[in-house]
Amino acid sequence: MSQWLPYLLVLACPVTMGVMMRGTHPSDRPDARVSELESQLTELRSTVERQAAPQPKASGASSVTADRD
């Protein structure tokens, strides 16, 4: 038995890591927080695109302020 003890101690770490990695896999279940952040990112990108697009000038509002001066 004493001859197997050094081998068991050396194998304890890799075997334990293998068991932990096999137990949980990130692609098995999607994270709700990641999904929420992706939807917020999509919303923010569409808002930025709308604001970056050229806006048509409102002729009525600018001519009223120009007449007052």
RAKA-V121883 format. One line per field, one symbol per residue. ss: DSSP state (H for helix, E for strand, - for the rest). phi: phi as a letter, one per 20 degrees, with the letter a starting at -180 (. if undefined). burial: b if it has 16 or more other C-alpha atoms within 10 Angstrom, else e. A space follows every 10 residues. Layout:
ss = ???
phi = ???
burial = ???
//
This chain:
ss = -HHHHHHHHH HHHHHHHHHH HHH------- -HHHHHHHHH HHHHHHHHHH HH------HH HHHHHHHH-
phi = .ffegfffff efffffffff fffccfefcf efffffffff ffffffffff ffffeffeff fffffffff
burial = eeeeeeeeee eeeeeeeeee eeeeeeeeee eeeeeeeeee eeeeeeeeee eeeeeeeeee eeeeeeeee
//
